[in-house]
Amino acid sequence: MGRLRHLLIAFALAGLLAAAAAAPASAARLTLGPNGCSGDPITPTKVIAGTADPALRGSYVMVPFDVPRGTTSVRVKYCWADPAGLTSNNRSTLDLGLWSAQRGNRLWGPPEFRGWGGSSHPDVQITPQGFSSEAEYLAHPDANVPGRTTRGFVPGRIGAGRWAVELGVAYVTGPEDGNALGQIPWRVEIQLGSDPADAADPYHPARFDPRPANRRPGWYAGDLHVHAEHSALGDATMSEAFGYAFKPIAEGGAGLDFVTLTDYVTTSAWGEVGRYQARYPGKQIMRSAEVITYHGHLGNQGSLTYVDHRTGPVFERSDTGALTLRRGPTPPSHLFRRIHRHGGFTQVAHPRIFYPSSTPGFASFCRGCPWEYSDDQTNWKRVDAFEVSTGPPNFGAAPSPFLLQAIALYDRLTTSGYRIAAVGTSDSHKAGRFDVTSRPIGTATTVIRARQLSEAGIKQAVRAGHTYLKLFGNAGPDLRLSGR
């Protein structure tokens, strides 16, 4: 069994290497040139440049900047560069978050969170207005649309005060990667605008209908890990994701009853879901998020509250470039506790995908994706659901080559006495489109026994462990038992 597992993993890696060479990224990283970051030109109000070294891996650097009264738009471009000729599979990766005016001298926290784009959002903007149209997004997913807030970020008032760019140091190459310099340069360009037109049409979240999609108790099929346009720029639109998920199997869809929309970290998609509900009567969309950390990802399912994703050390950078530690590492068990406090359920995502991350090449495909927190840091008593099967990579009808490792971990946990619901998910980013790094929605499918089809009904069913998964999707076979 061990030899088979390693052969499957090697096959997966070879396939993904070929796909990565053939397929363009959904949003290209801006390159650091002699005149600043490449891409659409801006007129920076402020430019901040610095370096990052391997000692910062897994931490977060808050880079402050001042926003004056009367500001109606905040635009941020950022970029970084590895040394020329670097051939290592491990490339440097800096993620981008944005936080509004801090309160006093406190560390920027959940009330100030204004969005996160990972490394797929090199050019972002926040205004009081909402997002660009679906047509504009489809035409140019990563384009800046004047006056509109970038997907993945939260529109609203631009308060005066000390804002911060968050640079998440996912990875910085060092000598072991061929980077003899032992550090990389980065640059942040900030453009502040005061055009009243950028605040002429303030954003109003759509009303979400909390009524059950179906009031009858029964077995309902769904996908508990689905991404759309508020994750990586270039991902499927919500229309595409929900349309494929709820289209009958006979018509080429997934034929599901529910999905949880788990866009990366941010809450920005939640105010949009209500605009789509009426299109899909009898179907349930749950507002959720995938919390991205550098040692594992987790599902914040149905809590309707942002959960601080910064589990690594958090530093604040001064104007001179000096770093001050503002907060030490936070274990994921604290995040689970916060999700529970706000009425959600917790889910460990793709725990064994590209595991272990120390395997050459694995980390460059999926930074921080495998669950590599210790049992003490995790506290499995606070985990409600475990993704036994997770979609990527896409090998058609074949299951993920990392499935066997996930089953082994799940077996260890259940034999140790933990009651955790087994679930199967797609982690889809492309709805039903073929993409070697993304399976179609519903592959795998989780079937729940719920009192009703609603956000509350889904949460109750998962917490009770009333789940089973269909590895090959909703069209796969079931084993039904009845008793009297």
Disulfide bonds with the S-S distance in Angstrom:
Cys37-Cys79 2.03
Cys366-Cys369 1.78
